[in-house]
């Protein structure tokens, strides 16, 4: 489905179905708040017209450390959301760059954790859950990405790379279903 078709239809329902299916497929407990957050994140990225990574996320994180409470919240949220989206949707592209997926995973978790520690009472629990489930949520977005956006014959390798990053039980089960027993890469022998 093209971007213009999604925008003209009902993107909330489109993304809600994708998120629900991916969460169910990955064996995640159905949490309405988390589902809503991921749907809003995907919709926001669909409607975004700016450069996703116009400034390094680490710099934005550092700015959040010194901002007012409101500014810090907004900047940490931007860092966490961007890291989650990039690590989930573009994990394969990141494998070929200097900045590896683990960077986005750690920075995103840290940003959400900072919101949970310093945010208003009404957002603490939500962002604590996002921080704790960050790897699983990356897996949800990666499943959507591989199934709906970038599916190819390299899916098995993509799943294995994602499993190396997240250690997801759902990815391990999918690899076993495809005849591969997941494990750490060993040293090369001649």
N, C-alpha and C positions, 0 to 999 in steps of 0.2 A: 504494500500500500504506500503510495507516495505521500510526502509531507503535506502537499496541498489537499489531498483527499482526506487525510486525517484531520487537518484543521477545519475543513468544511463539514466533516461529520461530527461526531461527538467524541472528542479525544479522551475525555474523562472515562467514559464507558470502555473505549478501546484499550486504554492503558490499565484500567481496573481489571479487565478480563486477562490481560497478559500477566499482570502482577499476581493475581490470584492463582492462575495456572502454574506459574513458575514457583510460587511459594508452596503450593500443594505438591508439585513435582519434586521439590527439594526437601519435602517433609518438614516444613516449618509450620509451627503453630500459627493458626490464623489470628492475627492481631489487627483489628480494624485500624488502629492508629498508625501502625507501621505500613499497612497497605495504603492508607490515605496519603502518608508522607511520600512513599515511593511514586504513587500516581501523580501527586503534585510536582515532584521532582522531574519526572519525565515530561509532564506537560510544560513545565517551566523551561526545560531545555529545548523542547519543540518550538516554543514561541520566542526563544532567545534569538536575538539577531547579532549579539556581540561575539567577540572572540572568547572562546571558552577559557583559554589559558593566556590571556593577554599579559598577565604578570605572574611570576612564579608564586605558587601557593605559599611557600615558606615565608616570603616577604609579607604577604597578606596576613599570615598567622602572626608574624612579629608585630605588625601594626595593631592587631587585635589585642596584643598583650598590653599596649599602652593607651588604648582608646577608652572613651567613657563606657559605662555599662551597656548602653544601647549600641554604640558603635562596635564594641567588642562582640556583642551577640551577633550582629549582622555580619561582621567579618569572619568570625568562627563558623557561622552557619554557611557562609559562602565557601570557605575552605572545606568543611566537611561534605557539603553537597557536591562540590566540584570533584573532590577526591573520590567520592562514592560513584558518581556518574562515570568519570574517566576510567577508574579501575574496573568497574562493572561492564561498561559498554565497549571500551577500547583496550581490553587487556592484551589482545594479540598484537596490536600496534605498539604497545608499550614494551613488549619483549625486544623490539628492535631499536630501542632508544636508550640514551644514557640514563634517563630516569626510569627506574624499574617499577613494576606494580607495587612492590612492598613499600616504597616511598609513599605512594598515595594511600595505601592501607593504613600505615602508621600515622601519617599526618591527619587523615580523615578521622580516625578513631580518637586521636588526641584532641582535635578541634571539638568534636561532639562531647568528649569527656569534660573539656573546659566549660562548655555551656552548662552541662549538668552540675558542675561544681559551683559555678558562679551565677547561673541564670536565676530568673524569677522562679518562685515555687511551682507555678503552673507548667513550666517546661522541663523541669529537672528530670522527672521520671522518663519522659519521652526521649530526651537526648542521652540519658544513661542507657536506656534500652538500645538506642541506635549505636552507641559506642560499643556496647557488649556484643551486638549482633552484626557488627560491621562486615566481617568476613562472609557471613551468611547472606547479607544483603547484596554484597558484591556478587555473590553467586547467583542470586535471583536476577539481577540486572544482566549478568553474563549469559544466563540461560535465555533470557528474552532476546539479547543481542544475537546469540548464535542461532536461535530458532527463527527469529523474525527479521533480523537485519543483515547479518553477515554469515549465514549458514553456507558451509562448503564441505568438500571432502576432507578437509583438515579438522573437522570437528573433534575427532578423537584426540588429536594432538592438543587442540585448544582445551578440551576437558582435562587432559593430563596436566597441562601447564596451570590451569586454574586450580586443580587439586593440589599441586605443589605449593601454591600460594595460600589457599584457604583451608586445606585439609578437610574439606567438606565430605561428610558421609554420603551425601547424595551423588557427588562427583565420583567418589570411589565406587559406589554401587553401579553407576553408569559405565564406568571403565570395566568393571568385572562383567557386566552384561555384554560388553563389546569384546570380551575375551582377553582383557589386559588386567593384570594384578598390579595395582598401584604400589609404587615404592620409590625410595630415594634413588636418584641416579648414582651409580657407582663410579669409581675411577676407571678411566679408559686403560685397557691393557693391550699390549702389542703382542 
